[in-house]
């Protein structure tokens, strides 16, 4: 989902001259299909103002939009076996290309509202992702995972489609990627030089039945204004202290804090943190100028959210630092499977 966020950021920063050029290092007959087989490719092509062919000059925007529409029909209505790319299942909603309504896996076809129950969706995804790996479904709390889906995506639905004035974006998208990620805890390379991820994997080791652990990864992205800007109600200036931007994001995770008139909407992100703590999960949040992390050790009985649970650290494991500004918000969650209890 990081790639999708970068694609939206690129398009917004370069509008109305965001020009995408197809790569010439793949088979010309499959260049378009190769691009849109990946989530970031769909988003980049859908948000581009102009798409140039492999020859570097021919405008292929109209043709690419047809290819994207065909791929979206597969993702909106095809069987999961055709939707899965590698070990990932992408579930997208691209508003400006939805001529026949939003993604029925995510929205109720009759009301257009976010589905009330994601449990059936999660169970279908688990069957196709974990059974080929000979993992046991009973090792995964499908109901907890469904609630996590619901809370993250509902938050995205509320905040992604309109700008800070309340006007609909000309182009907007959001989605979930559900994936299976194998990690060898004995190899430090899987931490990708991230201090929080390294510390999290160290905390997982005492619970692991073997050095290789399969993690379910849930990534949710949107193309909205970002958490801090939405909380403040205005754009975040480059002069704002990064600590103030962090405080605005932190505020979004406090119970009953919401920008919506319905108080229930303020429960979404606190519920995400409770589900994360109950599952011994790991969270990366990228929004605005922030890259934040939070993780919990497995095996916590009757988890409850305390004030300290809602504080995040930077990639260096310390206080927040400013990074290049990005559009929208990405939540990436890792949930371990098949652990033993101590």
C-alpha positions in Angstrom: 0.0 0.0 0.0 3.0 2.3 0.4 3.3 2.2 -3.4 -0.3 3.2 -3.8 0.2 6.1 -1.4 3.2 7.3 -3.3 1.3 7.2 -6.5 -1.5 9.4 -5.1 1.1 11.8 -3.7 2.8 12.0 -7.1 -0.4 12.6 -8.9 -1.7 15.3 -6.5 1.7 17.1 -6.5 1.9 17.2 -10.3 -1.7 17.8 -11.3 -2.7 18.7 -14.0 0.5 17.4 -15.6 1.0 14.1 -13.9 2.3 12.0 -16.8 2.8 8.3 -16.4 5.1 6.5 -18.9 4.8 2.7 -19.4 8.0 0.8 -18.9 9.9 -0.6 -21.8 11.5 -3.4 -19.9 8.5 -5.8 -20.1 6.9 -7.6 -23.1 5.0 -4.9 -25.1 1.9 -7.1 -25.4 1.6 -7.4 -21.6 3.0 -4.0 -20.4 -0.4 -2.6 -19.5 -1.7 -5.8 -17.8 1.6 -6.1 -15.9 1.2 -2.6 -14.5 -2.4 -3.0 -13.4 -1.8 -6.5 -11.9 -0.3 -4.6 -8.9 -2.3 -2.3 -6.6 0.2 0.6 -6.9 0.0 0.3 -10.7 -3.8 0.5 -10.8 -3.7 3.6 -8.5 -0.9 5.3 -10.5 -2.7 4.8 -13.8 -6.1 5.8 -12.4 -4.7 9.0 -10.9 -2.5 10.0 -13.8 -3.6 12.9 -16.0 -1.9 11.4 -19.0 -0.4 8.0 -19.8 2.4 7.7 -22.4 3.2 4.4 -24.2 6.5 2.5 -24.3 7.7 4.5 -27.3 7.8 7.6 -25.1 5.5 9.8 -27.2 2.1 8.1 -27.9 -0.8 9.0 -25.6 -2.4 5.7 -24.5 -4.6 7.1 -21.7 -7.9 6.0 -23.2 -6.6 2.5 -23.8 -5.2 2.2 -20.3 -8.4 3.3 -18.7 -10.1 0.4 -20.5 -7.5 -2.0 -19.2 -8.0 -0.6 -15.6 -11.7 -0.9 -15.9 -11.3 -4.6 -17.0 -9.0 -5.3 -14.0 -11.4 -3.5 -11.6 -14.3 -5.7 -12.9 -12.2 -8.7 -11.9 -11.5 -7.3 -8.5 -15.1 -6.3 -7.9 -16.7 -9.5 -9.0 -14.3 -12.2 -9.9 -13.5 -15.2 -7.8 -10.7 -14.7 -5.3 -8.4 -17.2 -7.1 -8.3 -14.7 -10.0 -7.9 -11.7 -7.8 -5.0 -12.9 -5.7 -1.6 -11.7 -6.9 1.2 -13.7 -5.3 0.2 -14.0 -1.7 -1.9 -10.8 -1.7 -5.6 -10.2 -2.1 -6.4 -6.6 -3.1 -9.8 -5.1 -2.4 -10.1 -1.6 -3.9 -12.6 1.1 -4.4 -11.7 3.6 -7.1 -14.6 6.2 -7.0 -14.1 8.0 -10.3 -14.1 4.7 -12.3 -17.0 3.0 -10.7 -19.7 3.2 -13.3 -21.6 0.2 -11.8 -21.3 1.0 -8.2 -18.7 0.5 -5.5 -16.9 -2.7 -4.7 -19.5 -5.2 -3.5 -16.9 -7.0 -1.3 -16.6 -3.8 0.7 -20.0 -2.1 0.3 -23.6 -3.2 0.5 -24.8 -3.2 -3.2 -28.2 -1.9 -2.1 -27.4 0.8 0.3 -23.9 1.8 -0.8 -22.8 1.8 2.9 -19.7 -0.1 4.2 -20.7 -3.7 4.9 -21.7 -4.4 8.5 -20.0 -7.8 8.6 -16.6 -8.6 7.1 -16.4 -12.1 8.7 -17.5 -14.0 5.5 -15.0 -12.0 3.5 -12.2 -12.8 5.9 -13.0 -16.5 6.0 -13.0 -16.7 2.2 -9.7 -15.0 2.1 -8.2 -17.3 4.7 -9.2 -20.4 2.8 -7.4 -19.2 -0.3 -4.3 -17.8 1.4 -3.5 -20.1 4.3 -4.6 -23.5 3.2 -1.9 -23.7 0.4 0.6 -23.1 3.3 -1.0 -25.8 5.4 -1.7 -23.4 8.2 -4.6 -24.1 10.5 -7.6 -21.7 10.5 -8.2 -22.4 14.2 -4.9 -20.6 14.8 -6.4 -17.4 13.5 -9.1 -15.3 15.1 -11.2 -14.6 12.1 -13.7 -12.6 14.0 -11.0 -10.3 15.4 -9.6 -9.9 12.0 -13.0 -9.1 10.5 -13.5 -6.4 13.1 -10.1 -4.9 12.3 -11.0 -4.8 8.6 -14.3 -3.1 9.5 -12.9 -0.4 11.7 -10.0 0.5 9.5 -12.0 0.6 6.3 -14.9 2.5 7.9 -12.5 5.1 9.0 -11.1 5.3 5.5 -14.5 5.5 4.0 -15.4 8.5 6.2 -12.3 10.5 5.6 -11.0 9.6 2.1 -13.4 10.9 -0.5 -13.7 14.6 0.4 -11.2 17.3 0.8 -11.0 19.6 3.8 -13.8 21.8 2.4 -16.1 18.8 2.1 -16.0 18.7 -1.7 -15.6 15.4 -3.4 -12.1 14.8 -4.8 -11.9 14.6 -8.6 -10.1 11.3 -8.1 -10.2 9.2 -5.0 -9.6 5.7 -3.9 -9.2 3.5 -0.9 -8.7 -0.2 -0.3 -7.5 -3.2 1.7 -4.7 -5.6 0.9 -4.9 -8.9 2.8 -1.7 -10.9 2.6 0.4 -13.7 4.1 4.0 -12.8 4.9 6.5 -15.5 6.0 9.3 -14.3 8.4 12.3 -16.2 9.6 12.9 -14.8 13.0 16.5 -16.0 13.0 17.3 -13.6 10.1 17.7 -9.9 11.0 17.2 -8.9 7.4 13.4 -9.3 7.8 13.3 -6.3 10.1 14.5 -4.1 7.2 16.7 -2.0 9.5 13.6 -0.7 11.3 14.2 -0.6 15.1 10.5 -1.0 16.0 10.1 -4.1 13.7 13.3 -5.6 15.1 12.1 -5.2 18.6 8.7 -6.6 17.8 10.2 -9.8 16.2 12.4 -10.2 19.3 9.2 -10.1 21.4 7.6 -12.7 19.2 10.5 -15.3 19.5 9.5 -16.7 22.9 6.0 -17.5 21.5 7.1 -19.0 18.2 6.8 -22.8 17.7 9.6 -22.5 15.1 11.8 -19.8 13.7 9.6 -19.3 10.6 6.4 -17.5 11.5 3.6 -16.6 9.1 2.1 -13.2 9.6 -1.2 -12.0 8.2 -0.7 -8.5 6.9 -3.7 -6.1 6.6 -2.9 -2.8 4.8 -5.5 -0.1 4.4 -5.0 3.0 2.4 -6.9 6.1 1.4 -6.3 9.2 -0.8 -7.7 11.7 1.7 -6.1 14.7 3.3 -4.4 12.7 6.1 -5.2 12.3 9.8 -3.6 15.5 11.1 -5.1 17.7 8.5 -8.6 16.2 8.9 -8.3 16.5 12.7 -7.3 20.2 12.4 -9.7 21.0 9.6 -7.0 22.6 7.5 -3.8 21.8 5.7 -0.7 21.2 7.7 2.0 23.8 7.0 5.6 23.0 6.7 6.3 25.3 9.6 4.2 23.4 12.0 6.3 21.6 14.6 6.3 17.9 14.0 5.3 17.4 17.6 2.1 19.3 17.0 1.3 17.2 13.9 1.9 14.1 16.1 -0.5 15.4 18.7 -3.2 15.8 16.1 -2.7 12.2 14.9 -2.6 10.9 18.4 -5.9 12.7 19.1 -7.6 10.6 16.4 -7.0 7.5 18.5 -8.7 8.8 21.6 -12.1 7.4 22.4 -15.0 9.6 21.2 -12.8 12.1 19.4 -14.3 12.5 15.9 -14.8 14.9 13.1 -18.2 13.4 12.4 -21.6 14.2 13.9 -22.2 10.6 14.9 -20.2 9.9 18.1 -20.0 6.2 17.3 -17.5 7.1 14.5 -15.0 8.2 17.2 -14.7 4.6 18.4 -13.1 3.2 15.3 -9.4 3.8 15.9 -9.4 2.9 19.6 -11.1 -0.4 18.6 -8.2 -0.9 16.1 -5.7 -0.6 18.9 -7.7 -3.0 21.1 -7.7 -5.6 18.3 -4.0 -5.0 17.8 -3.3 -5.6 21.5 -5.5 -8.7 21.6 -3.7 -10.3 18.7 -0.1 -9.3 19.7 0.1 -7.3 16.5 2.3 -4.6 14.9 1.1 -1.3 13.3 2.8 1.1 10.9 1.1 4.3 10.2 2.2 6.7 7.4 0.3 10.0 7.1 1.4 13.6 6.4 5.0 14.0 7.5 4.8 11.1 10.0 5.9 7.5 10.0 4.7 5.9 13.3 4.9 2.5 14.9 3.2 0.5 17.7 3.3 -3.1 18.7 2.2 -5.4 21.4 3.5 -8.7 22.8 1.3 -11.8 22.3 -0.4 -13.6 25.1 -2.1 -10.7 26.9 -5.2 -12.0 28.7 -8.2 -9.7 28.8 -6.5 -6.9 27.0 -7.6 -3.3 27.7 -6.3 -0.1 26.2 -4.3 2.1 28.6 -3.1 5.6 27.9 0.4 4.4 27.1 -1.0 2.0 24.5 -2.0 5.0 22.3 1.5 6.5 22.1 3.6 5.8 19.0 7.3 5.8 18.2 9.3 6.8 15.1 11.2 4.5 12.8 14.3 5.0 15.0 12.3 3.9 18.1 12.2 7.4 19.6 10.3 10.6 19.2 8.6 11.6 15.9 10.8 13.0 13.1 9.6 14.7 9.9 9.6 12.8 6.7 8.6 13.7 3.1 4.9 14.7 3.1 2.6 12.1 1.6 -1.1 12.2 0.6 -3.7 10.1 2.4 -3.1 7.6 5.1 -1.8 4.0 5.2 -2.3 1.6 8.1 -0.2 -1.6 7.8 -0.9 -4.3 10.5 1.0 -7.6 11.1 -0.7 -10.3 13.0 1.2 -13.5 13.9 -0.3 -16.9 13.4 0.4 -20.3 14.9 2.0 -19.1 18.1 2.1 -21.1 21.3 1.1 -19.7 24.7 3.6 -19.5 27.6 
